[in-house]
Amino acid sequence: MIRALAALALAAAALPAQAADRVVSLGGAVTEIVVALGEADRLVARDTTSSWPEAVTALPDVGYVRRLSAEGVLSVAPDLILAEEGAGPPEAVDLLKSAAVPFVEVPDGYDRDAVIAKIEVVAKALGVPEKGAALAADVGRALDDAAAQAADGPARRVLFVLSVQGGRLLASGRDTAADGIIRLAGGVNAIEDFEGYKPLTDEAVTRAAPDVILMMAREGAEDLAPEVLALPAVRTTPAAASGALVSMDGLYLLGFGPRTAQAVRDLSDALDRAGS
């Protein structure tokens, strides 16, 4: 494998020094930004989380963004790799960074400024800063408008459930994409005792007292809504009493890319409907 990686790196190094026209995008929001900048024709591969717009799914898939193979990424002979922060595993990323291919890490984050920063970094890496400035301005205005509109409604307590494991909810605390989108949509994260994602005890679920439960919609997967609402701890909550469960596409909801302003509007509207 080492010889193969070296050969691929040498081949990449032989590419002429010019604006990148063979770009690998790793991360759903990163890929969406490339497309929104009008540079989709430069993409030669993407990761599994890059599923929108649908046209990008026709590109070669180099694997899940957190379980990459350096050999797989380099096999498409890229002259630029754009990777969201947190791409992995670390050893694969280290190999990619050591290859003779520009590797640009796109910062993560869960608020308005983070979305703008992503756009600016991607646009600079692609050599189209003017396009980036225009897109960032449009997205920034849309996010400001969406957040202002969402702030006018009632602040629902929202419990984001990532999964159900052995009858226990794996839920979102602070400093997560779920926490960020809930806040932008005018809601209140029902879990503030910890950061990241952790399983909740039955007592913690009852204490959280969510008005609405929020989950990711999983295409082709079993609908977990009935199971979640039927859990004994969940049945003690206002959300279960009113059947208030909202599910949305994961990349759309949590990607923090060019579509986030519309996701904020849609989530805000859904929370209002579900909690009424």
C-alpha positions as CSV (number, residue, x, y, z in Angstrom):
1,M,0.0,0.0,0.0
2,I,2.9,2.4,0.8
3,R,4.3,2.0,-2.7
4,A,0.8,2.6,-4.2
5,L,0.4,5.7,-2.2
6,A,3.8,7.0,-3.2
7,A,3.1,6.3,-6.8
8,L,-0.2,8.2,-6.6
9,A,1.4,11.1,-4.8
10,L,4.1,11.3,-7.5
11,A,1.4,11.2,-10.2
12,A,-0.4,14.1,-8.5
13,A,2.8,16.0,-8.2
14,A,3.3,15.8,-11.9
15,L,0.1,17.8,-12.5
16,P,0.7,21.3,-13.9
17,A,0.6,24.2,-11.4
18,Q,-2.7,25.8,-12.3
19,A,-6.1,26.3,-10.9
20,A,-7.4,23.0,-9.5
21,D,-9.7,21.2,-11.9
22,R,-9.8,17.8,-10.3
23,V,-11.3,18.4,-6.9
24,V,-12.3,15.8,-4.3
25,S,-14.8,17.1,-1.8
26,L,-15.1,15.4,1.6
27,G,-18.1,16.5,3.6
28,G,-21.7,17.1,2.6
29,A,-21.7,20.9,3.3
30,V,-18.4,21.3,1.6
31,T,-19.7,19.7,-1.6
32,E,-22.9,21.8,-1.4
33,I,-20.7,25.0,-1.3
34,V,-18.7,23.9,-4.3
35,V,-21.9,23.5,-6.2
36,A,-23.4,26.7,-5.0
37,L,-20.3,28.5,-6.2
38,G,-20.9,27.2,-9.7
39,E,-17.8,25.0,-9.6
40,A,-19.4,21.6,-9.7
41,D,-17.8,20.7,-13.0
42,R,-14.4,20.6,-11.2
43,L,-15.5,17.8,-8.9
44,V,-14.1,14.3,-9.7
45,A,-15.1,12.5,-6.5
46,R,-17.0,13.0,-3.2
47,D,-17.6,11.3,0.1
48,T,-20.6,9.3,1.1
49,T,-22.2,12.2,3.1
50,S,-22.2,14.3,-0.1
51,S,-25.7,13.4,-1.2
52,W,-27.1,16.8,-2.4
53,P,-27.8,17.9,-5.0
54,E,-28.6,14.6,-6.4
55,A,-26.3,15.1,-9.4
56,V,-23.2,14.8,-7.2
57,T,-24.2,11.2,-6.4
58,A,-23.1,10.2,-9.9
59,L,-19.5,11.0,-8.9
60,P,-17.2,8.3,-7.5
61,D,-17.7,7.8,-3.8
62,V,-14.4,7.6,-1.9
63,G,-16.0,6.5,1.4
64,Y,-17.5,7.9,4.6
65,V,-15.8,11.2,5.6
66,R,-14.7,9.9,9.0
67,R,-13.5,6.5,7.7
68,L,-11.5,7.5,4.6
69,S,-8.8,5.5,2.8
70,A,-5.9,7.7,1.6
71,E,-5.3,5.4,-1.3
72,G,-9.0,5.6,-2.3
73,V,-9.0,9.4,-2.3
74,L,-5.7,9.7,-4.2
75,S,-6.8,7.0,-6.7
76,V,-8.9,9.6,-8.6
77,A,-5.8,11.8,-9.2
78,P,-7.0,15.0,-7.5
79,D,-5.2,18.3,-7.7
80,L,-7.1,19.6,-4.7
81,I,-8.7,18.0,-1.7
82,L,-11.3,19.9,0.3
83,A,-12.1,18.2,3.6
84,E,-14.4,19.3,6.4
85,E,-12.8,19.6,9.8
86,G,-13.0,16.2,11.6
87,A,-12.4,14.1,8.5
88,G,-10.6,10.9,9.4
89,P,-9.2,8.6,10.6
90,P,-6.2,10.8,11.6
91,E,-3.7,8.4,10.0
92,A,-5.5,8.7,6.6
93,V,-5.6,12.4,6.8
94,D,-1.9,12.6,7.7
95,L,-1.1,10.6,4.6
96,L,-3.2,12.8,2.5
97,K,-1.6,15.9,3.9
98,S,1.8,14.4,3.2
99,A,1.0,13.7,-0.4
100,A,1.9,16.3,-3.1
101,V,-1.7,17.4,-3.4
102,P,-3.0,20.6,-1.8
103,F,-5.2,19.6,1.2
104,V,-7.5,22.3,2.6
105,E,-9.4,21.8,5.9
106,V,-12.7,23.6,6.0
107,P,-13.6,24.7,9.5
108,D,-16.7,23.3,11.2
109,G,-19.1,25.2,13.3
110,Y,-22.8,25.6,14.2
111,D,-23.8,29.2,13.7
112,R,-24.2,31.9,11.1
113,D,-20.5,32.9,11.2
114,A,-19.4,29.3,10.7
115,V,-21.4,28.9,7.5
116,I,-19.9,32.1,6.1
117,A,-16.4,31.0,7.1
118,K,-16.9,27.7,5.3
119,I,-18.0,29.5,2.1
120,E,-15.0,31.8,2.2
121,V,-12.5,29.0,2.8
122,V,-13.8,26.9,0.0
123,A,-14.0,29.8,-2.4
124,K,-10.4,30.8,-1.7
125,A,-9.2,27.3,-2.2
126,L,-11.0,27.1,-5.6
127,G,-9.5,30.5,-6.6
128,V,-12.9,32.2,-6.9
129,P,-13.0,34.6,-3.9
130,E,-15.3,37.0,-5.6
131,K,-17.9,34.3,-6.1
132,G,-17.4,33.4,-2.4
133,A,-18.0,36.9,-1.3
134,A,-21.2,37.1,-3.2
135,L,-22.5,33.8,-2.0
136,A,-21.5,34.6,1.6
137,A,-23.4,37.9,1.5
138,D,-26.5,36.2,0.1
139,V,-26.4,33.3,2.6
140,G,-25.7,35.7,5.5
141,R,-28.7,37.9,4.7
142,A,-30.9,34.8,4.4
143,L,-29.7,33.4,7.7
144,D,-30.3,36.8,9.4
145,D,-33.8,37.0,8.0
146,A,-34.6,33.4,8.9
147,A,-33.3,33.7,12.5
148,A,-35.2,37.0,13.0
149,Q,-38.4,35.4,11.8
150,A,-37.9,32.3,14.0
151,A,-37.3,34.5,17.1
152,D,-40.8,35.9,16.8
153,G,-42.4,32.6,17.6
154,P,-42.7,30.7,20.9
155,A,-39.5,29.1,22.2
156,R,-40.2,25.3,22.2
157,R,-38.1,23.0,24.3
158,V,-36.6,20.6,21.8
159,L,-34.9,17.2,22.4
160,F,-32.8,16.0,19.5
161,V,-32.5,12.2,19.4
162,L,-29.7,10.8,17.4
163,S,-30.6,7.2,17.9
164,V,-32.2,4.7,20.3
165,Q,-29.8,2.2,21.9
166,G,-31.2,-0.5,24.1
167,G,-34.3,1.6,24.9
168,R,-32.2,4.6,25.8
169,L,-32.1,7.8,23.8
170,L,-28.8,9.1,22.5
171,A,-29.4,12.8,22.7
172,S,-27.7,16.1,21.8
173,G,-26.3,18.4,24.4
174,R,-24.4,21.7,23.9
175,D,-21.9,22.5,21.1
176,T,-23.4,20.2,18.5
177,A,-24.9,20.8,15.1
178,A,-28.3,19.9,16.5
179,D,-27.9,22.4,19.3
180,G,-27.0,25.1,16.8
181,I,-29.9,24.6,14.4
182,I,-32.4,24.4,17.3
183,R,-31.2,27.8,18.6
184,L,-31.2,29.4,15.1
185,A,-34.8,28.1,14.7
186,G,-35.9,29.9,17.8
187,G,-36.0,26.7,20.0
188,V,-34.4,25.8,23.3
189,N,-32.2,22.7,23.5
190,A,-33.9,20.6,26.3
191,I,-30.5,19.2,27.2
192,E,-27.9,21.7,28.5
193,D,-26.1,19.5,31.1
194,F,-23.4,18.2,28.8
195,E,-21.6,18.8,25.5
196,G,-21.8,16.4,22.5
197,Y,-24.0,13.4,22.3
198,K,-24.7,11.1,25.3
199,P,-27.3,8.5,26.3
200,L,-30.0,9.8,28.7
201,T,-31.4,8.1,31.7
202,D,-35.1,7.9,32.1
203,E,-34.9,10.5,34.8
204,A,-33.0,12.9,32.5
205,V,-35.7,12.5,29.8
206,T,-38.4,13.4,32.2
207,R,-36.5,16.3,33.6
208,A,-35.8,17.6,30.1
209,A,-39.6,17.9,29.5
210,P,-39.3,18.6,25.8
211,D,-42.3,20.1,23.9
212,V,-41.0,18.6,20.7
213,I,-38.7,15.7,19.8
214,L,-36.5,16.2,16.8
215,M,-34.8,13.4,14.8
216,M,-33.1,12.8,11.4
217,A,-35.2,11.2,8.7
218,R,-33.4,8.1,7.4
219,E,-34.4,7.3,3.8
220,G,-35.1,3.6,3.4
221,A,-34.7,3.0,7.2
222,E,-37.4,2.0,9.7
223,D,-39.3,4.9,11.1
224,L,-38.3,5.2,14.8
225,A,-41.0,7.7,15.7
226,P,-43.5,5.2,17.1
227,E,-40.7,3.4,19.1
228,V,-39.4,6.7,20.5
229,L,-42.8,8.1,21.5
230,A,-43.7,4.7,23.2
231,L,-40.7,4.6,25.5
232,P,-41.8,4.8,29.1
233,A,-39.6,7.9,29.9
234,V,-40.7,9.7,26.8
235,R,-44.4,9.1,27.6
236,T,-43.9,11.4,30.6
237,T,-43.0,14.4,28.4
238,P,-45.2,17.1,26.8
239,A,-43.9,16.0,23.4
240,A,-45.4,12.5,23.8
241,A,-48.7,13.9,25.1
242,S,-49.2,15.8,21.9
243,G,-47.3,13.4,19.6
244,A,-44.9,16.2,18.7
245,L,-42.1,14.6,16.8
246,V,-40.3,16.2,13.8
247,S,-38.0,14.4,11.5
248,M,-35.9,16.1,8.8
249,D,-33.1,15.1,6.4
250,G,-29.9,14.9,8.3
251,L,-27.6,16.8,5.8
252,Y,-30.2,19.5,5.3
253,L,-30.8,19.9,9.0
254,L,-27.3,19.6,10.4
255,G,-25.0,20.4,7.5
256,F,-24.6,24.1,8.1
257,G,-24.0,24.9,4.4
258,P,-25.8,27.1,1.8
259,R,-29.2,25.6,2.5
260,T,-29.2,26.3,6.3
261,A,-31.3,29.4,6.1
262,Q,-34.1,27.5,4.5
263,A,-33.6,24.6,7.0
264,V,-34.0,27.2,9.8
265,R,-37.3,28.4,8.3
266,D,-38.6,24.8,7.8
267,L,-37.6,23.7,11.3
268,S,-39.1,26.8,12.9
269,D,-42.3,26.2,11.1
270,A,-42.3,22.5,12.0
271,L,-41.6,23.3,15.7
272,D,-44.6,25.7,15.7
273,R,-46.9,23.2,14.2
274,A,-45.7,20.3,16.3
275,G,-45.9,22.2,19.6
276,S,-49.3,23.8,19.0
